[in-house]
Amino acid sequence: MQIKIIKQILFFFLIFFYLFAGYNHFANPSFYFPIIPPYLAAWANQINIISGLAEIILALLLIPKTTRAIGVKGIIILLIAFIPAHIYFIQKGTFTLGSFTITPILSYVRLFIGQPILILWVWWSSKF
């Protein structure tokens, strides 16, 4: 019983997390531009808008049980699609992103620990 409650709480937090993340693409686009790899910089604005819309739409798809599987798969695909940005973090070395300093170690942790944890969180918390 406790696990089911934890899953539900994590699931609703997941929905909120992606709704907020998507909204933030529009409220604070300058935060995202520096993390777009240079070979995609010509389309930075479009990538930011598409990413924000995708996060919002996929979060909303998690709510009804009938579309939840689509939302889960979409977020997992989105997280995989963000891997080039994480690789770019590693290549970039130490840099400042907003008020955060991103070091190469932190970039490795985000790529090899953070991304798999997010993917597992999406998959696991949606199974209730």
C-alpha positions as CSV (number, residue, x, y, z in Angstrom):
1,M,0.0,0.0,0.0
2,Q,2.8,2.4,0.9
3,I,4.6,1.9,-2.4
4,K,1.4,2.7,-4.3
5,I,1.0,6.0,-2.4
6,I,4.7,6.9,-3.1
7,K,4.3,6.1,-6.8
8,Q,1.2,8.3,-7.0
9,I,3.0,11.2,-5.2
10,L,6.0,10.8,-7.5
11,F,3.7,10.6,-10.5
12,F,1.9,13.8,-9.7
13,F,5.3,15.5,-9.0
14,L,6.5,14.2,-12.4
15,I,3.5,15.9,-14.1
16,F,4.2,19.1,-12.2
17,F,7.9,18.9,-13.0
18,Y,7.4,18.6,-16.7
19,L,4.6,21.3,-16.8
20,F,6.9,23.7,-15.0
21,A,9.9,22.7,-17.2
22,G,7.9,23.3,-20.3
23,Y,6.6,26.6,-19.0
24,N,10.1,27.7,-18.1
25,H,11.2,27.4,-21.8
26,F,8.8,30.3,-22.5
27,A,9.3,32.3,-19.3
28,N,13.1,32.1,-19.3
29,P,14.3,31.1,-22.8
30,S,17.7,32.7,-22.3
31,F,18.4,29.9,-19.7
32,Y,18.2,27.2,-22.5
33,F,20.1,28.9,-25.4
34,P,23.6,28.3,-23.9
35,I,23.0,24.6,-23.5
36,I,22.0,24.1,-27.2
37,P,25.1,22.7,-29.0
38,P,26.7,25.1,-31.5
39,Y,25.8,22.9,-34.5
40,L,22.1,23.5,-33.6
41,A,22.5,27.1,-32.7
42,A,20.8,28.4,-35.9
43,W,17.6,26.8,-34.7
44,A,18.0,27.6,-31.0
45,N,14.7,29.5,-30.7
46,Q,12.7,26.8,-32.6
47,I,14.4,24.0,-30.5
48,N,13.5,25.9,-27.3
49,I,9.9,26.3,-28.3
50,I,9.5,22.7,-29.5
51,S,11.1,21.4,-26.3
52,G,8.8,23.5,-24.1
53,L,5.7,22.5,-26.0
54,A,6.7,18.9,-26.0
55,E,7.3,18.9,-22.2
56,I,3.9,20.5,-21.6
57,I,1.9,18.3,-24.0
58,L,3.6,15.1,-22.7
59,A,3.0,16.1,-19.1
60,L,-0.7,16.6,-19.9
61,L,-0.8,13.3,-21.7
62,L,0.3,11.6,-18.5
63,I,-2.9,12.7,-16.7
64,P,-5.6,10.5,-18.4
65,K,-5.0,6.8,-18.2
66,T,-5.9,6.4,-21.8
67,T,-3.0,8.6,-23.0
68,R,-0.5,7.8,-20.2
69,A,1.5,5.3,-22.2
70,I,2.0,7.8,-25.0
71,G,3.1,10.5,-22.5
72,V,5.6,8.1,-20.8
73,K,7.1,7.0,-24.1
74,G,7.2,10.5,-25.3
75,I,9.1,11.8,-22.2
76,I,11.5,8.9,-22.4
77,I,12.2,9.7,-26.0
78,L,12.6,13.4,-25.1
79,L,15.1,12.6,-22.4
80,I,17.1,10.5,-24.9
81,A,16.9,13.4,-27.4
82,F,18.4,15.7,-24.8
83,I,21.6,13.5,-24.5
84,P,23.5,15.6,-27.1
85,A,23.0,18.6,-24.9
86,H,24.5,16.7,-22.0
87,I,27.4,15.6,-24.1
88,Y,27.9,19.2,-25.1
89,F,28.0,20.1,-21.4
90,I,31.0,17.7,-21.0
91,Q,32.7,19.1,-24.1
92,K,32.2,22.7,-23.0
93,G,34.0,22.2,-19.6
94,T,33.2,24.4,-16.7
95,F,30.5,27.1,-17.5
96,T,27.8,29.1,-15.8
97,L,24.2,28.4,-16.5
98,G,22.0,31.1,-14.8
99,S,23.2,31.0,-11.2
100,F,24.7,27.5,-11.4
101,T,28.2,26.6,-12.2
102,I,28.4,23.4,-14.2
103,T,31.6,21.5,-13.9
104,P,32.6,18.5,-16.1
105,I,32.1,16.2,-13.2
106,L,28.5,17.5,-12.7
107,S,28.0,17.1,-16.5
108,Y,29.1,13.4,-16.3
109,V,26.8,12.8,-13.3
110,R,23.9,14.4,-15.2
111,L,24.5,12.3,-18.2
112,F,25.3,8.9,-16.7
113,I,23.3,9.1,-13.5
114,G,20.7,11.9,-13.8
115,Q,19.3,10.9,-17.2
116,P,18.8,7.2,-16.3
117,I,17.2,8.2,-13.0
118,L,14.8,10.5,-14.8
119,I,14.0,7.8,-17.4
120,L,13.4,5.2,-14.6
121,W,11.3,7.8,-12.6
122,V,9.0,8.3,-15.6
123,W,8.6,4.6,-16.3
124,W,8.3,3.5,-12.6
125,S,6.1,6.2,-11.2
126,S,3.5,5.8,-14.0
127,K,2.9,2.2,-13.2
128,F,0.1,2.3,-10.6
